[in-house]
């Protein structure tokens, strides 16, 4: 036994017990257990002892160290518990108070753009149609005139579900024409067009906004993104109707009268003829701003969406007489429209859930799009 060591320990334990703050307890820890602490110094003396002395002294010094360390941890826990009780007693929420005048949270830009699209197309006589996100192969590909060898069916583009039943055995389901088909996450909202034609027949005028899925990810692509497609089926429909519809829509959406379109021949299995739609733009402060003739000096053309006249085979798959009914269809990414209109440069930020990003780009719940006030008006 060493009376001096016992005295130092007793004094340290008394100071720890009397400490009224976490800072005071931390000071005692440093004084005893820190690099220059008196208990640390005692531990270092063991290296200079012979084996017999070390065998006798080591357990005693370790016991002193353990007593002090346990006292420090216990006091810290007691102070934290007391602080918690104090805060619970002081921090009260009066549920009878009126709600805050400024609402928290914001509307995501994608949701806002969806509402803007619905407002614009409703004024043009379109209704909004929806369909399942877990789709079958027939509606997603076959009914849209996509051959079995079409690249879009490849596993590297499409998320397929395993063809198994509830017991894990290989299984398959039947499509609309009695053929076996696979289940998948829809790669576009075009299946909604097929379902709408089958259920409602013709004439028809719809837009189909919603989530779609493809195996891709970078600054401008994500595995899940949003798309809106439009479909018009009626008698005497031609490419001029398509161009007018898209021009009217884009002028209303971007709130500019100088939107200029350029149609380029292209190929899509579900339309014939097919056209890519380019929009004229100008560079302003390094950012592409839609508007103006793309062939003018300082301007250019940006590919924005795909479209075309509905293929006869698609009409026939939906049970319509292709000799009596014609139509056009188009599709564009909702996320891309939001990026172009509101100045965002990375699609991945749409899905990060960063509160700062949402506070900057989000919309008030009162920012309801209206054609009279401007669909992009912000409070």
Protein Blocks (a to p, Z undefined) as FASTA:
>chain_A
ZZklmmmmmmmmmmmmmpcbfklmmmmmmmmmmmkbmklmmmmmmmmpcfklmmmmmmmm
mmmmmmmmmmmmmmmmmmmmmmmmmmmmmmccdfkbccdfbdgdjddfklmmmmmmmmmm
mmnopacddddfbdcfklmmmmnopafklmklpmklpccdddddfkopacddddfkopac
dddddfbfklmmmmmmmmnopadddddedddddddddfkbcfbdcddddddddehiafkl
mmmmmmmmmmmmnopakbccdddddddfkbccddddddddddeehiaceedjfkbghiac
ddfbdcddddfklmmmnopafklpgcddddddfklmmmmmnopabfklmmnopaklmmmm
mccfklcccfklopkbcZZ
